[in-house]
Amino acid sequence: MTNISDNKCTKGDYRRLFAEAAEPLRELCYMLTSNVELSDKILEAALEQSLKGAETVFRNWMLSWARRLVIKACIEIVRPWASPLGADTYPLSPLRLDATDHGHLSQVFGLPSEVFLESLRHLDALSRFVFVLRAMEGYSRHETSLLLNIDDRLCDWVHVRAAQRLEEDAKPIETPVPTPFPQYELALAGD
C-alpha cells in the first residue's frame, strides 16, 4: 500500500512543473491579462504561492492547481469587474443564451493563434476573463461567476456577447474583386 505522503508534492515538483509547463501557463496568463510583462510577474507570483502550499497538493493535481493559482492571481491583479467596461456597463437586457452559433466557435478556435490572441485582446477585461474561463478552461457559469464575483446571469450574458464578438472577428473579410477596367463597366451601364 502506498503512503499518502508519497503522493504529495514537494517544492521541487512545483519548480519542475513550472519549468515544464511554462509556455501553456504563460499563454493562459497572457490570454487573461493581454500584457506580456504582467503575465511574467503573475507566473512568478503563482510559483511562489504554489511553493508555500506544495505539501498540501497531490502530484496528480499539480497542473490543475497551478492553473488555478495563475487564474486567481490574474483576477486579483487585473480585477476584470472593475475595468472601464466592467460589470456595471453591461445592460442586462433579455438575451437568448443559445444566440451564439457554437459551430462558428470552431472557426474561432481554428484561427491561427496570433489572430485569435489579437481578437481576444480586443475584448474588454471582463469579457476576456469570462470567455477564457468558460470556453477554454471549462469552468461552469456558476464557478466563473464565483471566481469573478459577478452575477450568474451577467456571466451568461458576457459569455454570449464575447463569443459573438469573437465569431464576428473570425468571419473572413470579403473584399470586392476589382474590375480590371471600371470605365468600361460605366460605359456599358449607360447603353
Secondary structure, DSSP 8 states (H G I E B T S, - for coil): ---GGGGB--HHHHHHHHHHTHHHHHHHHHHHH--HHHHHHHHHHHHHHHHHTGGGSBGGGHHHHHHHHHHHHHHHHH-GGGSTTSGGG-------TT-S-HHHHHHHHTS-HHHHHHHHHTS-HHHHHHHIIIIIS---HHHHHHHHT--HHHHHHHHHHHHHHHHHHHS--------S-HHHHHHHHH-
